[in-house]
Amino acid sequence: MSNPETWKKWEGRADGKFPLRQWLGGSDHSAVFLTERPGQTQKVAIKLIAADADADEQLVRWRAAAQLSHPHLMRIYDAGRCRMDGTPLLYLVMEYAEEDLSQILPQRPLAPAEVTDLLPPLLDSLSYLHSKGFVHGRVKPSNVHAMDDQLKLSADQIVSAAASNPASRRRDVYDAPETAAGIISPAGDVWSVGVTLVAALTQNVSFESDPSSSPDPPETVPPPFRGIAHECLHLDPKRRCSISEIQARLQPAGRSVPAETQAPPPPPRRSKRSGPIIAASLAAAVLVGLVIFLSHGKNGPEQASAPAAASSEQAAPQSQPQAQALPHAPPAVAAKPADRQASAPTQKLASSGGDVVNQVLPEPSKSARNTITGTIKVGVRVDVDSSGKVTAAKLTSPGPSRYFAGLALKAAQQWEFSPPQADGKPTPSIWAIQFRYKRTSTQAVPQRVTR
């Protein structure tokens, strides 16, 4: 079972409780497939490992982890024993995630703004585990997953903080040095956070050279992250900072350089419907899809040309939000009517009726925008009721980046329209909006969709 190809040959088998659908990956000690639970349609993943002498203890650990519940921990649904071609195995059924951080870092490092969004959910989940008497044990990019609009840590490595494992070994730089002696503790997770932080910002963790001294994070790591990583990477576990101390360092008052600020825009034109829309926008406080797990290698498909277009030049950098109330992404900025007329006035759709009354353009952070090469295109479909209010929004072409897709989706939800008329009465409508991000500007091209 040490050859991943041996595992892969089971793809498509359906002779057990959980059918093995698509092969997702594997190693010399495990394999992961898509599967589904009986009576459920949701995609889940099943992990198979060889049942060795530690099998009973492993099942105990998995079943204990299954009792934990946190928004930023992947759920475990089932665990047990099975056989494939006479081989005794253990299986673990858990949530399925399409992306993880290790898939992004070979393409590019994360921008500081993205790391600012990455750390709070990561730290919150670890703080929860530690408070329950557990440690994660394997914090690293491949175990940091994006699921819909949330970031989640894997749960299959979780162990009790009271446990010790003499057979444990240090597998890579993400493991704290003391794990080689079978020592596991919350301080070990802190070490792993420090290495993951450096990896996210530099794509490189080969900085650990002298095993007799604490590693020094590269000078290219910007503040406050370099200071955080330095305090995480002490060889002596007792000298490492705590999770709460990292969270405190992320507060604006703890920054070693002032946070970027933005002058408040003039009050936008408001309608009777704008109050609830703005309130709903400000209430959104969950992290956008892997806000983190981004790539800009490809553009989304080109939408059909539209008769209306709006453009917004790059705004001043957004101020950094506090770690205790991080939104998924910087708030979208409503384009003022005067701005729209100056750049590209909205045209009425005389042939089909209806018009754009208020369009909101997403504003990425300066550091995220600086990673753009060419144009990133994101398509959104919005359902509009007879009052002109958006009732639903859905990504039709998310493009290469969850971060920019999430910004576009939130902006589209705040658009307003004058409804088309039928027999003298306003009617619902559907609109397709393509958002186009460039390094210096953002554009939106709306077009009404014929039912």
Number of C-alpha atoms within 10 A of each C-alpha: 14 11 12 15 14 12 23 18 10 18 16 15 13 12 9 10 11 18 19 22 18 16 19 15 15 19 14 14 13 19 23 24 26 23 25 20 18 9 6 8 9 10 13 19 24 27 22 21 21 21 18 11 8 9 16 13 10 19 18 14 16 22 18 15 23 21 10 16 14 14 13 24 25 25 23 24 17 14 20 17 16 16 13 12 6 7 10 13 18 20 23 21 25 25 19 19 18 9 21 24 23 18 15 20 20 12 13 17 20 27 19 20 20 23 17 20 25 24 17 22 22 19 19 19 19 25 17 17 23 19 11 12 13 23 26 25 25 24 26 25 22 16 19 27 27 25 19 15 16 19 31 25 27 23 22 23 16 19 23 19 18 11 13 15 12 11 9 14 15 14 12 10 16 22 23 27 22 18 20 16 14 15 18 25 23 22 25 25 26 28 27 24 28 25 29 24 26 25 22 27 22 18 18 15 16 13 13 14 10 8 9 7 12 16 19 16 24 17 8 10 18 14 14 19 23 20 18 22 28 20 21 28 28 22 17 13 18 9 12 21 19 17 20 12 12 23 18 16 17 22 16 17 12 13 15 13 11 11 15 11 11 11 10 7 11 7 8 13 11 10 10 7 13 17 11 11 17 13 10 13 17 12 11 15 13 16 23 26 25 27 27 29 25 26 22 19 14 14 19 19 15 12 18 12 11 15 13 18 20 22 21 23 14 16 17 14 17 19 15 19 18 16 18 14 12 19 19 23 26 19 19 20 18 21 19 17 15 9 14 17 11 10 13 14 15 20 13 14 15 9 6 12 15 22 21 20 14 21 23 21 26 29 28 27 22 19 15 17 19 13 16 16 14 14 17 24 27 30 26 23 23 24 18 23 19 16 15 23 22 22 12 14 20 16 19 17 18 22 22 19 23 22 25 28 26 24 23 29 24 24 23 30 24 25 21 23 20 22 23 21 14 10 6 7 9 17 17 19 23 19 21 23 27 29 30 24 25 19 18 13 17 23 19 24 20 26 21 21 14 8 5
